[in-house]
Amino acid sequence: MESPKKYTITAALPYTNGPIHIGHLAGVYVPADIYARFMRMQGRDVAFVCGSDEHGVPITIKAKKEGVSPQDVVDKYHKIIKQSFKDFGISFDNYSRTSAKIHHKTASEFFKKLYDAGKFTEETTQQLYDEEAGQFLADRFVVGTCPKCGFEESYGDQCEKCGTSHNATDLINPKSAITGAVPTLKETRHWFLPLDQYENWLKEWILVGHKKDWKPNVYGQVKSWIDDGLRPRAVTRDLDWGIPVPVEGAEGKVLYVWFDAPIGYISSTKEWAEKHGKDWEPYWKDKDTKLVHFIGKDNIVFHCIIFPAMLKAEGSYILPDNVPANEFLNLEGRKLSTSKNWAVWLHEYLEEFPGQQDVLRYALTANAPETKDNDFTWKDFQARNNNELVAIFGNFINRVVVLTNKYYEGVVPKPGEFSAVDEQTLAELKAYPAVIASSIERYRFREAQGELMNVARLGNKYLADEEPWKLIKTDEERVKTIMYVALQIASALATLSEPFLPFTSEKLKRMLDYGKSSSEAIITTSGVLLEEKEEKEWEQIGQNSDLLPAGHEIGKAELLFSKIEDSQIVEQLDKLVATKASNEAENSVVEPQKGIATFEDFTKMDLRVGTIVEAEKMPKANKLLVLKVDTGLDVRTIVSGIAQSFKPEEIIGKKVTVMVNLAPRKLRGVESEGMILMTENKEGKLVFLNPDEDGVKNGTVIS
Ligand SMILES: [Zn+2]
């Protein structure tokens, strides 16, 4: 295999406006982790870095909605996300965050260096401005029709439907996401990275240079971008959450989140190097270092065009060797969505399937969206577990360990002469490390894991054909050889499974008392001795048939995988059905806050507790009920549009809140003297607002 001096492996910085779900894991973090673990096992010098992406508009929108500060939002989700990665064995060497001091400093200096070198253009432009909110509308603060595909709810910076990245002023019919107002144009000054100047260089570097080794989906998207012509991109924003633009006269402006976020990979590497007394620079500046970005397809433009142009402009950095972006994973046929809660959240999965991280890692890799969008279904998840992990991998290991304990008190027997089948089986086994390695090096993780499962199939078939449990009665000597061969396959599985199924690998190594467990391997990635041992472990399978020598003592059998019952799957499906129903009802839109009302405005309204004493349908109107309400002041007629939610007889005697001084108005010829206050439940049914306690008298003032 090729052997760069160092590997800098990055995984997309998760955006901290929510926890992470299976789509993130399948698209980015599991493949990145398989790659990083594999490279460490080959003795490579690896820096696998990531961190939380904590700036940008969506976080400020979420903070506004929840009435907390942006820092509160990122603190909350940074903690949850970091824990999920740890729980699922994502073996980052460092997990940082973009609100960290070291990142602010790194990003700020990066900008200043480009600024001083005259790499930006400065422009005063017309930007969308919300008069009502008194602020500029960058990125997700504005929603409108995508100029490319016509999707009506495109964000200002990017269309979620077609993936196109654009400027907010390109949107057709823009609307403020804060107030819903139609924005005006207002002058503001910003700095731009003139991407058009990098067009020829990008063509040469990617379209010519990486035609063969980059994935077709990535290459194709880059090509279409470049073919469309690149335009200067603003790298600053009018916003108060982010990294201040380190230039005089730029008050109230911050670095565009997409300028600062990828620099987060560099800051994370710095943070790691500082902790371990290393020099970070070779990981980013040495020509012999291989830089690989793992991302989802929505990030291709940023990692293949914008960030490389930034690195090129800076001048001292290496460029990515590959950007193996995945397509999207859907859930039961629908697009995964954080805001619509259409997801399997990692922290919830672990509550429902405790200790079964590897099952999810396995199912997601088996179905990875490497070349096209794929669908995660709970049925497939169950089948992968029951028919593959339990029936093949688990069954084989269990037989080997149980029979070795039963026949030889756990001691590996001395083999006799190998039969033709034994020879062939061992020869097949020896071929696998190179086959799996070759797939991983080409970023074909699904294929690589398929080959791993073929090792388990090889073992399972060997035992099923040789039937040592029958032969033990007639040919004890032959059984020794069979069990010896089976034990070699089991130990090979313990090593080869580590990048894919780290928890299983560790358990299996413990059961066989074989090799180094993965958790030790993570802690000591910088320890040369261990790397050599690990490296040998993978290589040895291809070279040596005596992985577990005669006389070695193994441990007792533990369960590697357990069957997932139908009832568990039904429970998950029910949960999704409930989500779907509540999404449809909520429509996931919260109305924006209205303009300010003064205290005087409020005290003008006379709100009282009342009781409905009579109710009947308004003739020829299907929405209206005519009510008689005892307001404590009088019994009066109020016409209310609640007929589709209530039958008249259901609401007689109901305590209600009435605005008694609303100007009277005629509805269908009936004069209505007031209004009853209502809200909606999540299914869209109207509900009354009434006092929390019984016995509040009619006419009591609400203030
Ligand atoms: Zn679009």
Residues whose N, C-alpha, C, O or C-beta is under 5 A from the ligand:
A	BS01	ZN	C146 K148 C149 G150 F151 C159 K161 C162 T164
